[in-house]
Amino acid sequence: MKSRDELIDDLLTLAFAEDVGDGDHTTLSTIPADEMGNNA
């Protein structure tokens, strides 16, 4: 059985892998390409 730390590492690896390549699909499908953020 994997330890808690190993499971966290696996989760982080999967989360980062999701965004490699085409980018974050959720962001790409929900936020217009010309939208600008702010720090307000």
C-alpha positions as CSV (number, residue, x, y, z in Angstrom):
1,M,0.0,0.0,0.0
2,K,1.3,3.5,-0.8
3,S,2.0,6.0,1.9
4,R,0.1,9.3,2.2
5,D,3.1,11.2,0.7
6,E,3.3,8.8,-2.2
7,L,-0.4,9.3,-3.0
8,I,0.0,13.0,-2.8
9,D,3.0,12.8,-5.2
10,D,0.9,10.7,-7.6
11,L,-2.0,13.2,-7.5
12,L,0.3,16.1,-8.2
13,T,2.0,14.3,-11.1
14,L,-1.4,13.6,-12.6
15,A,-2.6,17.2,-12.1
16,F,0.5,18.6,-13.9
17,A,0.3,16.0,-16.7
18,E,-3.2,17.1,-17.4
19,D,-2.0,20.5,-18.4
20,V,1.0,19.4,-20.6
21,G,0.5,19.6,-24.3
22,D,-2.7,21.3,-25.3
23,G,-2.9,23.2,-22.0
24,D,-5.6,23.2,-19.4
25,H,-8.8,22.1,-21.2
26,T,-11.1,23.5,-18.6
27,T,-9.6,26.9,-18.9
28,L,-9.4,26.8,-22.7
29,S,-13.1,25.8,-22.9
30,T,-14.5,28.3,-20.4
31,I,-12.4,31.5,-20.7
32,P,-12.3,33.5,-23.9
33,A,-8.8,33.7,-25.4
34,D,-8.8,37.5,-25.3
35,E,-9.9,37.7,-21.6
36,M,-7.4,39.5,-19.3
37,G,-7.1,38.9,-15.6
38,N,-6.4,41.4,-12.9
39,N,-5.1,41.3,-9.3
40,A,-8.1,43.2,-7.8
